[in-house]
């Protein structure tokens, strides 16, 4: 793959560009806004994720000879547009909610300002990244909250596209997961990776004992032995015999893991392996994690549910033109109406820190009076196409989300279906 | 992105490798099998997709200095394993269902043979690709069938990860979609791309008429005008006034598109634009498409539902060790049991061509007698790591799927929830 992101784009972005360059409207100063009309069904909050990847992707949104040749050969655009694209790099401004911030229906998650021509071509790429990463982070945050401090390892890479897997690992980590199985996510984002063995390793060996011995010889006793290939009780007995009471952990990947964890804990304790941890995995989602809260489980492995957004695989954000030449604009025909004009947002809180509501107001109009417990939500990200200094890191995002979840009204963390935990109010 | 796919892998593949190299079991000849224990809830068939991408990804599964340095720095593997990985390229055999083939619970979709060491490391990558692409193709096939020959344009790139979008466009095309909006899919796979304008283009201009005029000036009258930005009836009147009765198409993206299409058809006919087509889009899935069958719709634009697998975003396939040193092996503890041994499959048909059942049998045992209407399902794909000659193309896959859908018993194409249309029988 080359590093240009320029063709990760819908055809119509370039047809619009070409028409707008031809009639001169391409130069009009415009404001595009990213927002979600609603949260996924029953969800009480959303989590912004992917922003840092968006900024990187905008920097890589340039047309090399390879992209230009493709566009020329397929006749997607004309010569004037090809020449314009050859010189393209985004030179406008971006503001937005930092990663890890909560969002609600209508929150102005990202604001892109520039000429129509330079801003419209980013639509598809910006949305792909934010819609995917925010969907994963929003699901992962519910799982993290349900786990009540117990660590979760993300291990769903095999259940989603091979590069989506890398972004999903990042989004899950942002939302409080402890580690990932994905090695590329480790390289690219510095996320700690973990892994021991699969059932294949057990079946490869002539006996369970031989497999445990090979693993312990190589990885030491502070490893996780997979005890459910044959008979779990026998497996645990063999595991402790091979590794001793210093055994780091056992993993149970199938069956009724709550019941099995309780039995395993008793057995481990009886064998003297009181510090051996119990890791469970296998089709866990936020509801299964919550149901295991009273069981002696030390860590969760979560796969399919997190990388597929646990029922909400996309965040449904849109990238809408809201201002042209300083005038608010909005589609008006149907239920899919948008509110015109560039907007800012502030979240108001009680003195205790609990969020009350999110006020969304015209940036160029009268700003609401900020109290000491109110917090503006957008930050500057790009100025004249360049990243501003001191953009938040991935760890900043983790901390921001942790604070954000604490600020929710108590019912906001309920896993059941409900209304957005913080109402958005348009001034 | 560099071209190596080697870190698109779970950590534990390499820990297993490292232990198996240390104790000598890594050299044992093994067979891994990819299959799905079940179809997504209520689905009657699955569509294999992604195989060609898997074969490419296996060829790119090599460890360059960059990957080795990362693994060394993070201590994922030891020096012996690093040296082994530096020389790695897959030298085994792969057989499988060609792309576009239907599959059912237990179908041996892909069989990977090689030493444990060389075959185990491919697990994550093979599954990521097949699970994603097959999920999309399986959903897209239902939409294609529901569209009854009317063309569908895939336009969901913005609702999924930016690279998943490219693979999704490919899978949808494989499953009968006519075109895609995704330019990278056009470049990479030669899929025809389409696109005209979004509402932003309408709002950019001082009036709907000005926008239509700009578009027609640039793209000609055989373009698609988006008529639902303000008032649809006024929009259609303006569209025909600007483009004339030669106007190619109008697009309606919101509202009750069935009712609107009927009214639009009457209006276009009354204006003399009898050949102007009507394209509808906006939250369409296979059920919405089916419900529009009686309406005067000429083409569908489908986004979110297809790229998210229409409720089933992953195919749930697994990659299981089924044979070691010629002996069948299988996990035995719980409900997640697998059937050991290398398997082949044949689909039996009535003389009319309708599929009766799929017989899955031990490759090394007695093969069932093939009748003239029976069809073996696996084909050779890699031999000693090299692609065999004449592997099917993307167009072959499209045709294979078309034939496969025709061969289903009539209830197999129903969109409602049901059982697998073709039972799998294990001999």
Interface residues (C-beta under 8 A of the other chain):
Chain A: X1 X3 X5 X7 X8 X9 X10 X11 X12 X13 X14 X15 X16 X18 X19 X20 X22 X23 X25 X28 X30 X32 X57 X67 X70 X71 X74 X76 X78 X116 X120 X123 X124 X125 X127 X128 X129 X131 X132 X155 X157 X158 X159 X160 X161 X162 X163 X164 X165 X166 X167 X181 X182 X183 X184 X186 X187 X193 X194 X195 X196 X197 X198 X199 X200 X201 X202 X203 X204 X205 X214 X215 X217 X218 X219 X228 X229 X230 X231 X232 X235 X253 X254 X255 X282 X304 X307 X308 X309 X313 X314 X316 X319 X320 X321 X324 X329 X330 X331 X332 X333 X334 X335 X336
Chain B: X1 X3 X5 X7 X8 X9 X10 X11 X12 X13 X14 X15 X16 X18 X19 X20 X22 X23 X25 X28 X30 X32 X57 X67 X70 X71 X74 X76 X78 X116 X120 X123 X124 X125 X127 X128 X129 X131 X132 X155 X157 X158 X159 X160 X161 X162 X163 X164 X165 X166 X167 X181 X182 X183 X184 X186 X187 X193 X194 X195 X196 X197 X198 X199 X200 X201 X202 X203 X204 X205 X214 X215 X217 X218 X219 X228 X229 X230 X231 X232 X235 X253 X254 X255 X282 X304 X307 X308 X309 X313 X314 X316 X319 X320 X321 X324 X329 X330 X331 X332 X333 X334 X335 X336
